[in-house]
């Protein structure tokens, strides 16, 4: 039997994981464990996501990361794309 070799996740999949975990607010530790990242990688992603207005990072609330409405919309669109992609081609 052949073993299936796990594939690396794309940046978009990692971003979607971060946005999903932070929908209702999450601390960095929760995101690190939930998205299977290290703190350095998470920090790099958060800088990018915050600059694009997809998350907010609160320094005075225990480092709470929250997905913005724009981030939630991006997550919805990404999930819809995955759904359509996994359905396969529609032959009319």
C-alpha positions as CSV (number, residue, x, y, z in Angstrom):
1,X,0.0,0.0,0.0
2,X,1.1,3.5,-0.8
3,X,1.0,6.1,2.0
4,X,-0.5,9.4,1.0
5,X,2.1,12.1,1.6
6,X,0.6,15.2,3.2
7,X,0.8,18.3,1.1
8,X,1.9,21.7,2.4
9,X,-0.8,24.2,2.9
10,X,-1.0,27.2,0.7
11,X,-0.9,30.7,2.1
12,X,-4.5,31.1,1.3
13,X,-5.4,28.0,3.4
14,X,-3.4,29.4,6.3
15,X,-5.1,32.8,6.0
16,X,-8.5,31.1,5.9
17,X,-7.6,29.2,9.0
18,X,-6.6,32.3,10.9
19,X,-9.7,34.2,9.8
20,X,-11.9,31.3,10.8
21,X,-10.4,30.9,14.3
22,X,-10.5,34.7,15.0
23,X,-14.1,35.2,13.9
24,X,-15.3,35.8,17.4
25,X,-12.0,36.9,18.8
26,X,-9.0,34.7,19.8
27,X,-5.7,35.1,21.5
28,X,-2.5,34.5,19.6
29,X,-1.9,31.2,21.4
30,X,-5.3,29.8,20.3
31,X,-4.6,30.8,16.7
32,X,-1.0,29.2,16.8
33,X,-2.4,25.9,18.0
34,X,-5.6,26.0,15.9
35,X,-3.8,26.9,12.7
36,X,-0.7,24.8,13.4
37,X,1.7,27.7,13.1
38,X,4.5,29.1,15.2
39,X,4.4,32.5,16.8
40,X,6.9,34.0,14.3
41,X,4.8,32.8,11.3
42,X,1.6,34.0,12.9
43,X,3.1,37.4,13.5
44,X,4.1,37.8,9.8
45,X,0.6,36.8,8.7
46,X,-1.1,39.1,11.2
47,X,0.9,42.1,10.0
48,X,-0.3,41.4,6.5
49,X,-3.9,40.7,7.4
50,X,-4.1,43.8,9.6
51,X,-2.6,46.0,6.9
52,X,-5.4,44.8,4.5
53,X,-8.1,45.3,7.1
54,X,-9.0,41.7,7.5
55,X,-8.2,41.4,11.2
56,X,-7.8,43.8,14.2
57,X,-5.2,43.1,16.8
58,X,-5.9,44.5,20.3
59,X,-2.9,45.2,22.4
60,X,-4.9,46.3,25.5
61,X,-7.2,43.3,25.5
62,X,-4.7,40.5,26.1
63,X,-3.6,40.4,22.5
64,X,-7.1,39.6,21.1
65,X,-7.2,39.0,17.4
66,X,-10.6,39.5,15.7
67,X,-11.7,39.0,12.1
68,X,-13.3,42.1,10.7
69,X,-16.4,42.2,8.5
70,X,-14.2,42.5,5.5
71,X,-12.2,39.4,6.7
72,X,-15.4,37.5,7.2
73,X,-16.5,38.3,3.7
74,X,-13.1,37.1,2.3
75,X,-13.5,33.9,4.3
76,X,-17.0,33.3,2.9
77,X,-15.8,33.8,-0.6
78,X,-12.8,31.5,-0.1
79,X,-15.2,28.8,1.3
80,X,-17.5,29.3,-1.7
81,X,-14.6,28.9,-4.1
82,X,-13.5,25.7,-2.4
83,X,-17.1,24.3,-2.6
84,X,-17.3,25.1,-6.3
85,X,-13.9,23.8,-7.0
86,X,-14.6,20.5,-5.3
87,X,-17.8,20.0,-7.2
88,X,-15.8,19.7,-10.4
89,X,-16.8,20.9,-13.8
90,X,-20.4,21.6,-14.7
91,X,-21.0,20.3,-18.2
92,X,-24.0,22.0,-19.8
